Amino acid sequence: MAVSARRGTPLSIDEISAAALRLVDAGGVEALSMRKLAAELAVNPMSLYHHVESKEALLELVCATTAGRMSLPPDDGRPWQEQLRALAFAYHRHAREHPALWIYVHGHPRIVADRRLSLWQVLERILRLAGVPEDGLRRTSDVLYAFVSGIILSELQGHLPDDPEETGRSLNTAVELIVRGLEGGAAG
């Protein structure tokens, strides 16, 4: 691990990811550059390349790190309906906290499709509790993800009223439709 003369301490992946996320949150993905990130971290830009090979790799790291910090509902014995609601609202909060990163992720399907992400694992666990058969998990999780993401994208792009209470009602309606559909055996 390279140590910068200006910093005196080695860089860590977590530190790089956190600083990059701050830049993205402040100015969007287009505001992130290796040079700006290096300035933020008080290192030579070349020091970053010891940890990430490119801006694209950096953004993938930030996406994975940020997704890993999302507050997901635990497997605590609550009914699957409550867990599914909690997951949808946690995902919504995450998108609202990091809208530029969220929009970037949805323009790069390879990142979203990584089934190792804890979001997918929690969703599939909840769907199993709801009685979705194993051979229908992938299709059902993809459809539910697209449905909730569509609501969030509409909100972030200004297609829903700019009223947090109304937005909350719209998301709640979407989640209730999902729950009722699963209760009725619509998945599979």
Phi, psi and omega in degrees: 000125182284142178247129179278140177296329181286326184271313184084354179227150179289152175284151172239157178300319179298319180294318179297313181298316181296317180293319178297318178297319177301317179295318179294316179298324182282324187223006182088169182298324181294340179278350181271127172218159179297324180294314179294321179295318178298319178296318178300323183266358181059048177227168173288138180307327181294336178298329181294328184288352172286342185247324179223142187275342183198172176298321179299316178295323177297314180296322176297319177299313180298317179299312181295316180296315181293318178298323179293341180265358179297139181279098183261148181293135179282164175276082189248014177088355176295156177303148183301328181299316178294320180295321179293318176300314181299320179295314180299316181288328175295318178297319178297314178301317180300315179296321179291328179287329185225061186299320181295318179293319180299315180295320177301312181303319183283352171268358182229080188304335180299324180291312181297325186283357181290101184289357175280344179298139183299332177304312181294320181295318178293317179300314180294325176298316180294319180295325175298317178299328180282355177093013178289128180294151182308319183286355177250359184299312184298311181297314182296315180295321178297317181294315180295319178299315180296321181296309181293320179297323177298318177297314181295317179299317177302319178295310183295331180269005175082018180275350176252156179305144181276058181225112184305324180293318179292320177299317177300319178295321179296315179296318179299319177299315179299314182295319179295324176297319178297311181299313180297321178296318179291323178296328180275002178080027182286346183270160174137000000 
